């Protein structure tokens, strides 16, 4: 004899397990749902190379961002959008280091 199983309870159990797992991971901070603001660039920056004897022009109006050295890494804070901060990185996603502070070292 062939017995047919009702698949609906198995499907409901699977869906509830997935929802419960995602909910627990989100609650304890292991899962973060990205928002479009998370992926935005804070601003585009260009480095002006200073050459002795050559003049360069910059705007008198200051930028909306301020920078601070935190643990040897340059962190930008936006003054227009409260709470928007970011680490200054190059095109290879390498963090820009600060001079004047010790770079964090791995403890052995």
C-alpha positions in Angstrom: 0.0 0.0 0.0 1.1 3.5 -0.7 0.5 6.0 2.0 0.2 9.6 1.1 1.7 12.1 3.6 0.2 15.5 4.0 3.0 17.9 2.9 1.4 21.1 4.3 2.6 20.6 7.9 6.1 20.0 6.7 6.1 23.1 4.6 4.7 25.2 7.4 7.3 23.8 9.8 10.1 24.6 7.4 8.9 28.2 6.8 8.5 28.8 10.5 12.0 27.4 11.2 13.5 29.7 8.6 11.6 32.8 9.9 12.5 31.9 13.5 16.2 31.5 12.7 16.4 34.8 10.8 14.6 36.5 13.6 17.0 35.2 16.3 20.0 36.1 14.2 18.7 39.6 13.6 17.8 40.1 17.3 21.2 39.1 18.6 23.0 41.3 15.9 24.4 38.6 13.7 22.3 39.6 10.8 22.0 43.1 9.4 19.5 44.2 6.7 21.3 46.8 4.6 19.6 50.0 3.7 20.3 52.0 0.5 22.0 54.6 2.8 24.6 52.0 3.9 25.8 51.6 0.3 26.1 55.3 -0.5 29.5 57.0 -0.8 29.8 59.7 1.7 31.4 62.0 -0.9 34.1 61.8 -3.5 37.5 63.0 -2.5 40.6 63.9 -4.6 44.1 64.3 -3.2 45.9 67.5 -4.3 49.5 66.7 -4.7 51.6 69.6 -3.3 54.7 70.3 -5.3 57.3 72.8 -3.9 57.1 76.1 -5.8 53.6 75.4 -7.4 50.4 77.1 -6.3 47.1 75.3 -6.0 43.7 76.6 -5.5 41.1 75.4 -3.0 37.7 76.7 -2.1 37.4 79.0 0.9 34.1 77.3 1.9 34.9 74.2 4.1 33.6 70.8 3.3 30.6 69.3 5.1 32.8 66.5 6.5 35.3 66.5 9.3 38.0 64.0 9.9 39.4 62.5 13.1 42.1 59.9 13.7 40.5 56.9 15.6 42.8 54.0 16.4 45.2 55.0 13.6 42.5 55.1 10.9 41.1 58.3 9.4 37.3 58.5 10.1 35.0 61.0 8.4 32.0 62.5 10.1 29.3 64.3 8.1 28.1 67.5 9.7 24.9 67.7 7.5 23.5 64.2 8.1 23.7 63.4 11.8 25.1 59.9 12.5 26.7 59.4 9.1 30.3 58.4 9.6 32.7 56.3 7.5 36.3 55.3 7.2 38.3 56.9 4.4 39.4 54.2 1.9 41.2 54.1 -1.4 40.0 52.4 -4.6 41.2 49.0 -3.2 39.2 49.4 0.0 42.3 49.9 2.0 41.9 52.3 5.0 43.8 55.5 5.0 46.1 55.6 8.1 46.8 58.6 10.3 50.2 59.9 11.3 50.8 60.9 14.9 49.1 57.9 16.4 50.3 54.3 16.8 48.8 51.9 14.3 47.0 49.0 16.2 49.1 45.9 16.3 48.0 42.3 16.7 48.5 40.9 20.2 50.4 37.7 20.3 
